[in-house]
Amino acid sequence: MNFLKNLFYFVVVVAMLGLGALFAVQNTATVPLDLLVVYLPERSVALWVLLAFAIGGVIGMLTNIGLVLRLRTSLLRANRRLSKLQPSVSPVIEMDSDESTAAPPAAAENTDKTENKEN
Protein backbone atom coordinates (compact mmCIF):
# COMPACT_ATOMS: atom_id res chain seq x y z
CA MET A 1 0.00 0.00 0.00
CA ASN A 2 2.88 2.35 0.81
CA PHE A 3 4.35 1.65 -2.63
CA LEU A 4 1.08 2.67 -4.34
CA LYS A 5 0.92 5.87 -2.30
CA ASN A 6 4.49 6.80 -3.25
CA LEU A 7 3.79 5.94 -6.89
CA PHE A 8 0.69 8.16 -6.85
CA TYR A 9 2.70 11.07 -5.39
CA PHE A 10 5.40 10.58 -8.01
CA VAL A 11 2.86 10.59 -10.85
CA VAL A 12 1.20 13.75 -9.50
CA VAL A 13 4.55 15.57 -9.16
CA VAL A 14 5.64 14.58 -12.68
CA ALA A 15 2.25 15.67 -14.07
CA MET A 16 2.49 19.06 -12.33
CA LEU A 17 6.04 19.60 -13.62
CA GLY A 18 4.90 18.67 -17.12
CA LEU A 19 1.95 21.07 -16.97
CA GLY A 20 4.22 23.83 -15.68
CA ALA A 21 6.67 23.25 -18.52
CA LEU A 22 3.85 23.28 -21.12
CA PHE A 23 2.48 26.48 -19.58
CA ALA A 24 5.92 28.11 -19.77
CA VAL A 25 6.42 27.05 -23.38
CA GLN A 26 3.01 28.37 -24.49
CA ASN A 27 3.25 31.75 -22.70
CA THR A 28 6.40 33.36 -24.03
CA ALA A 29 5.22 36.98 -24.11
CA THR A 30 7.37 39.24 -21.99
CA VAL A 31 5.90 41.78 -19.58
CA PRO A 32 7.45 44.04 -16.95
CA LEU A 33 6.18 43.72 -13.41
CA ASP A 34 5.44 46.86 -11.42
CA LEU A 35 4.94 46.22 -7.68
CA LEU A 36 4.28 49.88 -6.77
CA VAL A 37 7.62 50.12 -4.97
CA VAL A 38 9.80 47.89 -7.14
CA TYR A 39 9.88 47.80 -10.91
CA LEU A 40 11.04 44.41 -12.17
CA PRO A 41 12.46 43.88 -15.69
CA GLU A 42 10.58 42.19 -18.52
CA ARG A 43 10.25 38.43 -18.17
CA SER A 44 7.83 35.89 -19.60
CA VAL A 45 4.27 35.77 -18.30
CA ALA A 46 4.76 32.11 -17.40
CA LEU A 47 7.71 32.95 -15.16
CA TRP A 48 5.75 35.60 -13.24
CA VAL A 49 2.72 33.30 -12.81
CA LEU A 50 4.76 30.27 -11.75
CA LEU A 51 6.76 32.42 -9.32
CA ALA A 52 3.52 33.74 -7.85
CA PHE A 53 2.25 30.18 -7.30
CA ALA A 54 5.56 29.09 -5.76
CA ILE A 55 5.76 32.12 -3.45
CA GLY A 56 2.12 31.61 -2.43
CA GLY A 57 2.82 27.96 -1.58
CA VAL A 58 5.85 28.85 0.52
CA ILE A 59 3.94 31.59 2.37
CA GLY A 60 1.06 29.16 2.99
CA MET A 61 3.42 26.57 4.47
CA LEU A 62 5.12 29.18 6.65
CA THR A 63 1.80 30.41 8.04
CA ASN A 64 0.77 26.86 8.92
CA ILE A 65 3.95 26.18 10.90
CA GLY A 66 2.41 27.92 13.92
CA LEU A 67 -0.68 25.72 13.79
CA VAL A 68 1.36 22.55 13.40
CA LEU A 69 3.64 23.45 16.32
CA ARG A 70 0.66 24.29 18.53
CA LEU A 71 -1.01 20.95 17.70
CA ARG A 72 2.21 19.01 18.33
CA THR A 73 2.74 20.62 21.73
CA SER A 74 -0.87 19.88 22.60
CA LEU A 75 -0.34 16.25 21.60
CA LEU A 76 2.85 15.99 23.66
CA ARG A 77 1.06 17.51 26.67
CA ALA A 78 -1.81 15.03 26.32
CA ASN A 79 0.64 12.11 26.03
CA ARG A 80 2.43 13.25 29.19
CA ARG A 81 -0.87 13.43 31.07
CA LEU A 82 -1.79 9.97 29.81
CA SER A 83 1.54 8.50 30.90
CA LYS A 84 1.02 9.97 34.38
CA LEU A 85 -2.49 8.47 34.59
CA GLN A 86 -1.59 4.98 33.44
CA PRO A 87 0.43 3.94 36.55
CA SER A 88 -2.40 5.12 38.83
CA VAL A 89 -4.84 2.61 37.34
CA SER A 90 -5.12 -0.34 39.73
CA PRO A 91 -3.91 -3.62 38.28
CA VAL A 92 -6.21 -6.61 37.97
CA ILE A 93 -5.95 -8.89 41.00
CA GLU A 94 -4.91 -12.37 39.99
CA MET A 95 -6.45 -15.35 41.77
CA ASP A 96 -4.46 -18.11 43.41
CA SER A 97 -4.50 -21.49 41.74
CA ASP A 98 -6.98 -22.82 44.38
CA GLU A 99 -9.45 -20.03 43.75
CA SER A 100 -9.24 -20.28 39.97
CA THR A 101 -10.75 -23.80 39.98
CA ALA A 102 -13.61 -22.83 42.28
CA ALA A 103 -16.81 -21.42 40.86
CA PRO A 104 -17.28 -17.65 40.96
CA PRO A 105 -19.25 -16.35 43.98
CA ALA A 106 -22.36 -15.54 41.94
CA ALA A 107 -22.50 -19.04 40.53
CA ALA A 108 -21.99 -20.56 44.00
CA GLU A 109 -24.96 -18.60 45.37
CA ASN A 110 -27.15 -19.79 42.53
CA THR A 111 -26.29 -23.45 43.22
CA ASP A 112 -27.09 -22.98 46.92
CA LYS A 113 -30.55 -21.57 46.10
CA THR A 114 -31.35 -24.43 43.76
CA GLU A 115 -30.29 -26.97 46.37
CA ASN A 116 -32.51 -25.28 48.96
CA LYS A 117 -35.52 -25.46 46.62
CA GLU A 118 -35.05 -29.19 46.09
CA ASN A 119 -35.00 -29.91 49.82
C-alpha positions as CSV (number, residue, x, y, z in Angstrom):
1,M,0.0,0.0,0.0
2,N,2.9,2.4,0.8
3,F,4.3,1.7,-2.6
4,L,1.1,2.7,-4.3
5,K,0.9,5.9,-2.3
6,N,4.5,6.8,-3.2
7,L,3.8,5.9,-6.9
8,F,0.7,8.2,-6.8
9,Y,2.7,11.1,-5.4
10,F,5.4,10.6,-8.0
11,V,2.9,10.6,-10.8
12,V,1.2,13.8,-9.5
13,V,4.6,15.6,-9.2
14,V,5.6,14.6,-12.7
15,A,2.3,15.7,-14.1
16,M,2.5,19.1,-12.3
17,L,6.0,19.6,-13.6
18,G,4.9,18.7,-17.1
19,L,2.0,21.1,-17.0
20,G,4.2,23.8,-15.7
21,A,6.7,23.2,-18.5
22,L,3.9,23.3,-21.1
23,F,2.5,26.5,-19.6
24,A,5.9,28.1,-19.8
25,V,6.4,27.1,-23.4
26,Q,3.0,28.4,-24.5
27,N,3.3,31.7,-22.7
28,T,6.4,33.4,-24.0
29,A,5.2,37.0,-24.1
30,T,7.4,39.2,-22.0
31,V,5.9,41.8,-19.6
32,P,7.4,44.0,-17.0
33,L,6.2,43.7,-13.4
34,D,5.4,46.9,-11.4
35,L,4.9,46.2,-7.7
36,L,4.3,49.9,-6.8
37,V,7.6,50.1,-5.0
38,V,9.8,47.9,-7.1
39,Y,9.9,47.8,-10.9
40,L,11.0,44.4,-12.2
41,P,12.5,43.9,-15.7
42,E,10.6,42.2,-18.5
43,R,10.3,38.4,-18.2
44,S,7.8,35.9,-19.6
45,V,4.3,35.8,-18.3
46,A,4.8,32.1,-17.4
47,L,7.7,33.0,-15.2
48,W,5.7,35.6,-13.2
49,V,2.7,33.3,-12.8
50,L,4.8,30.3,-11.7
51,L,6.8,32.4,-9.3
52,A,3.5,33.7,-7.9
53,F,2.2,30.2,-7.3
54,A,5.6,29.1,-5.8
55,I,5.8,32.1,-3.4
56,G,2.1,31.6,-2.4
57,G,2.8,28.0,-1.6
58,V,5.8,28.9,0.5
59,I,3.9,31.6,2.4
60,G,1.1,29.2,3.0
61,M,3.4,26.6,4.5
62,L,5.1,29.2,6.6
63,T,1.8,30.4,8.0
64,N,0.8,26.9,8.9
65,I,3.9,26.2,10.9
66,G,2.4,27.9,13.9
67,L,-0.7,25.7,13.8
68,V,1.4,22.5,13.4
69,L,3.6,23.5,16.3
70,R,0.7,24.3,18.5
71,L,-1.0,20.9,17.7
72,R,2.2,19.0,18.3
73,T,2.7,20.6,21.7
74,S,-0.9,19.9,22.6
75,L,-0.3,16.2,21.6
76,L,2.8,16.0,23.7
77,R,1.1,17.5,26.7
78,A,-1.8,15.0,26.3
79,N,0.6,12.1,26.0
80,R,2.4,13.3,29.2
81,R,-0.9,13.4,31.1
82,L,-1.8,10.0,29.8
83,S,1.5,8.5,30.9
84,K,1.0,10.0,34.4
85,L,-2.5,8.5,34.6
86,Q,-1.6,5.0,33.4
87,P,0.4,3.9,36.5
88,S,-2.4,5.1,38.8
89,V,-4.8,2.6,37.3
90,S,-5.1,-0.3,39.7
91,P,-3.9,-3.6,38.3
92,V,-6.2,-6.6,38.0
93,I,-6.0,-8.9,41.0
94,E,-4.9,-12.4,40.0
95,M,-6.4,-15.4,41.8
96,D,-4.5,-18.1,43.4
97,S,-4.5,-21.5,41.7
98,D,-7.0,-22.8,44.4
99,E,-9.5,-20.0,43.7
100,S,-9.2,-20.3,40.0
101,T,-10.7,-23.8,40.0
102,A,-13.6,-22.8,42.3
103,A,-16.8,-21.4,40.9
104,P,-17.3,-17.6,41.0
105,P,-19.2,-16.3,44.0
106,A,-22.4,-15.5,41.9
107,A,-22.5,-19.0,40.5
108,A,-22.0,-20.6,44.0
109,E,-25.0,-18.6,45.4
110,N,-27.2,-19.8,42.5
111,T,-26.3,-23.5,43.2
112,D,-27.1,-23.0,46.9
113,K,-30.5,-21.6,46.1
114,T,-31.3,-24.4,43.8
115,E,-30.3,-27.0,46.4
116,N,-32.5,-25.3,49.0
117,K,-35.5,-25.5,46.6
118,E,-35.0,-29.2,46.1
119,N,-35.0,-29.9,49.8
